[in-house]
Amino acid sequence: MEGSSGNGNGRGPAAAAVSTGITSAPGRERGILVVGGGMAGISAAIEAAEAGSDVYVVEQGPSLGGRVAQMHQYFPKLCPPYCGLEINFRRIRSDHRHFKVFTQATLENVSGVAGDYEVTIRLAPRYVISERCIACNRCAEVCPVERPNAFNYGLDTTKAAYLPNPMAFPMKYVIDGAACVGSACSACVEACPTDAIDLQMQPKSVTVKVGAIVLATGWKPYDANNLTILGYAEHRDVVSNVQFERLAAVDGPTCGRIVRPSDGREAKRVAFVQCAGSRDVNHLPYCSSICCLSSIKEATYVRSQYPDSEVFVFYIDIRAPGRNEDFYHRIRADEGVHFIKGKVAKVFADPAGSGDLIVEADEMLSGAKRQVPVDMVVLATGMQPSLAGAAPIPGLPVEFDEHGFALENRAAGIFVAGVAHRPSDVVTTVRDATGAALKAIHTTVQA
Ligand SMILES: Cc1cc2nc3c(=O)[nH]c(=O)nc-3n(C[C@H](O)[C@H](O)[C@H](O)COP(=O)(O)OP(=O)(O)OC[C@H]3O[C@@H](n4cnc5c(N)ncnc54)[C@H](O)[C@@H]3O)c2cc1C
């Protein structure tokens, strides 16, 4: 259970070993390691723990939830993602015996074979002693340092002493040591009413023995800076789909008001550019499978906030498989949402100086060139596996496809869940995670 997870509570020497807190019954089979604390990792971990396995979750960030925690709403039901996440967090809280969560943690080394792995986990210092932190915000109030807010995809800043997000699990502050480097400031230490801050905290490592590993390291958004013709690097009002989620979120940088980052003007005419870099050999050759649905969902954010708004979706073809097709048809029926079949050739500032952006596309059905003036452009960038281009984890017997998606290694007891494995929505991710958990349990029981 997080809170006693070791990386925010100790004061030992660098790379000291930390007790995991799980005490397995004698003769009990080995536990399961889950790498990644997003929807896939949480789901796999809960399924395995509730079936009786000891589970260790290794999450590189300061809190659980992954990218789903950064969404405003889920398609197709348009409910807030925290509904689902909170239920899972409650299940984790209620299963102290079988659960161990390490945040700000990464794998340092893996050795052994299926059924008998020894894994060393590196714990970065949180500089906050988790058990003592009461999330009172005093440290952030007095902190003089601002740093980019990764949770809001850089659309605003936080203090160097910050809560990872308003619904963070664990609800514990963290200090960005890199943002304070070279500073003699200790304002947060002095302000903390529970003596929870230790700026001398060092990295540590902990070793666990497990029988199987579930890799659930998820995805990162494709870098929109690579899409030069679409104007992301040039125009502040060209944003990516993940940034748009944060603009619409009540706990986001604009408190949910959909306004232009450049001048705060209400964004009532919004263009969505589909396949922004996807299905393109120069960028991501594959389809991320969720971008059409996520843009259709984001169109509803605009339409429900501004009844007099207009949305333009530029697409090659709409991919809304299975039950999601009903959702697509429902939004398509909205007169304020215009679907334009055509690949966007460029996005540029209105030469007349109106402040609008112009989206230019060749409309496939009529053959005409269309220029549509809008307030804001949203690029539907795809999902790239987190581990693509990352340094290999020493000793982890896993292979990747040409795009960086991890491949299951059943013989070695390594299973992959969620977008680490392939692009997928949350429902598919959870289903995948359940399967990975079952296979992992099977491996540990057989061993
Ligand atoms: C714009 C957009 C909108 C979307 N909207 C919806 C929607 O409305 N409905 C829907 O069903 N789906 C939606 N999706 C898809 C959804 O985001 C994914 O299905 C979901 O995030 C997959 O969860 P995951 O756990 O596999 O990955 P992630 O959410 O990426 O979680 C992975 C976790 O692993 C951690 N991690 C990564 N590398 C390491 C490492 N080396 N060591 C330790 N930890 C690591 C990360 O920090 C993260 O916490 C959307 C996607 C996009 C791009």
The ligand as an SDF file (V2000), in Angstrom:
LIG
                    3D

 53 58  0  0  0  0  0  0  0  0999 V2000
   -6.3430   12.5310  -26.5220 C   0  0  0  0  0  0  0  0  0  0  0  0
   -6.7200   11.1810  -25.9950 C   0  0  0  0  0  0  0  0  0  0  0  0
   -7.9580   11.0040  -25.4020 C   0  0  0  0  0  0  0  0  0  0  0  0
   -8.3480    9.7340  -24.9620 C   0  0  0  0  0  0  0  0  0  0  0  0
   -9.5890    9.5930  -24.4370 N   0  0  0  0  0  0  0  0  0  0  0  0
  -10.0350    8.3560  -24.1250 C   0  0  0  0  0  0  0  0  0  0  0  0
  -11.3890    8.1730  -23.7030 C   0  0  0  0  0  0  0  0  0  0  0  0
  -12.1590    9.1160  -23.6050 O   0  0  0  0  0  0  0  0  0  0  0  0
  -11.8190    6.8930  -23.4560 N   0  0  0  0  0  0  0  0  0  0  0  0
  -10.9880    5.8140  -23.5900 C   0  0  0  0  0  0  0  0  0  0  0  0
  -11.4330    4.6900  -23.3850 O   0  0  0  0  0  0  0  0  0  0  0  0
   -9.6670    5.9740  -23.9550 N   0  0  0  0  0  0  0  0  0  0  0  0
   -9.1920    7.2170  -24.2130 C   0  0  0  0  0  0  0  0  0  0  0  0
   -7.8750    7.3740  -24.5840 N   0  0  0  0  0  0  0  0  0  0  0  0
   -6.9620    6.2110  -24.5090 C   0  0  0  0  0  0  0  0  0  0  0  0
   -6.4360    6.0320  -23.0390 C   0  0  0  0  0  0  0  0  0  0  0  0
   -5.6850    7.1770  -22.7070 O   0  0  0  0  0  0  0  0  0  0  0  0
   -5.5830    4.7650  -22.9310 C   0  0  0  0  0  0  0  0  0  0  0  0
   -6.4090    3.6530  -23.2370 O   0  0  0  0  0  0  0  0  0  0  0  0
   -5.0200    4.5690  -21.5160 C   0  0  0  0  0  0  0  0  0  0  0  0
   -4.2460    5.6640  -21.1160 O   0  0  0  0  0  0  0  0  0  0  0  0
   -4.1530    3.3110  -21.4750 C   0  0  0  0  0  0  0  0  0  0  0  0
   -3.6780    3.1160  -20.1530 O   0  0  0  0  0  0  0  0  0  0  0  0
   -2.2260    2.4920  -19.8800 P   0  0  0  0  0  0  0  0  0  0  0  0
   -2.2060    2.1690  -18.4360 O   0  0  0  0  0  0  0  0  0  0  0  0
   -1.9320    1.4380  -20.8600 O   0  0  0  0  0  0  0  0  0  0  0  0
   -1.1960    3.6820  -20.1810 O   0  0  0  0  0  0  0  0  0  0  0  0
   -0.8920    5.0470  -19.4240 P   0  0  0  0  0  0  0  0  0  0  0  0
   -2.1290    5.7830  -19.1240 O   0  0  0  0  0  0  0  0  0  0  0  0
    0.1290    5.7210  -20.2820 O   0  0  0  0  0  0  0  0  0  0  0  0
   -0.1960    4.6210  -18.0640 O   0  0  0  0  0  0  0  0  0  0  0  0
    1.1280    4.0920  -18.0440 C   0  0  0  0  0  0  0  0  0  0  0  0
    1.7930    4.3890  -16.6960 C   0  0  0  0  0  0  0  0  0  0  0  0
    3.0880    3.7790  -16.6870 O   0  0  0  0  0  0  0  0  0  0  0  0
    4.0470    4.6860  -16.1580 C   0  0  0  0  0  0  0  0  0  0  0  0
    5.3600    4.3510  -16.7390 N   0  0  0  0  0  0  0  0  0  0  0  0
    5.7790    4.5500  -18.0150 C   0  0  0  0  0  0  0  0  0  0  0  0
    7.0340    4.0860  -18.1610 N   0  0  0  0  0  0  0  0  0  0  0  0
    7.4150    3.6050  -16.9540 C   0  0  0  0  0  0  0  0  0  0  0  0
    8.6270    2.9980  -16.4770 C   0  0  0  0  0  0  0  0  0  0  0  0
    9.6810    2.7880  -17.2780 N   0  0  0  0  0  0  0  0  0  0  0  0
    8.6790    2.6170  -15.1720 N   0  0  0  0  0  0  0  0  0  0  0  0
    7.6090    2.8180  -14.3500 C   0  0  0  0  0  0  0  0  0  0  0  0
    6.4510    3.3970  -14.7490 N   0  0  0  0  0  0  0  0  0  0  0  0
    6.3600    3.7650  -16.0340 C   0  0  0  0  0  0  0  0  0  0  0  0
    3.5290    6.0490  -16.5870 C   0  0  0  0  0  0  0  0  0  0  0  0
    4.0590    7.0790  -15.7520 O   0  0  0  0  0  0  0  0  0  0  0  0
    2.0100    5.8660  -16.4370 C   0  0  0  0  0  0  0  0  0  0  0  0
    1.5660    6.1860  -15.1390 O   0  0  0  0  0  0  0  0  0  0  0  0
   -7.4550    8.6260  -25.0560 C   0  0  0  0  0  0  0  0  0  0  0  0
   -6.1770    8.8220  -25.6370 C   0  0  0  0  0  0  0  0  0  0  0  0
   -5.8360   10.0700  -26.1200 C   0  0  0  0  0  0  0  0  0  0  0  0
   -4.5180   10.2450  -26.8140 C   0  0  0  0  0  0  0  0  0  0  0  0
  1  2  1  0
  2  3  1  0
  2 52  2  0
  3  4  2  0
  4  5  1  0
  4 50  1  0
  5  6  2  0
  6  7  1  0
  6 13  1  0
  7  8  2  0
  7  9  1  0
  9 10  1  0
 10 11  2  0
 10 12  1  0
 12 13  2  0
 13 14  1  0
 14 15  1  0
 14 50  1  0
 15 16  1  0
 16 17  1  0
 16 18  1  0
 18 19  1  0
 18 20  1  0
 20 21  1  0
 20 22  1  0
 22 23  1  0
 23 24  1  0
 24 25  2  0
 24 26  1  0
 24 27  1  0
 27 28  1  0
 28 29  2  0
 28 30  1  0
 28 31  1  0
 31 32  1  0
 32 33  1  0
 33 34  1  0
 33 48  1  0
 34 35  1  0
 35 36  1  0
 35 46  1  0
 36 37  1  0
 36 45  1  0
 37 38  2  0
 38 39  1  0
 39 40  1  0
 39 45  2  0
 40 41  1  0
 40 42  2  0
 42 43  1  0
 43 44  2  0
 44 45  1  0
 46 47  1  0
 46 48  1  0
 48 49  1  0
 50 51  2  0
 51 52  1  0
 52 53  1  0
M  END
$$$$
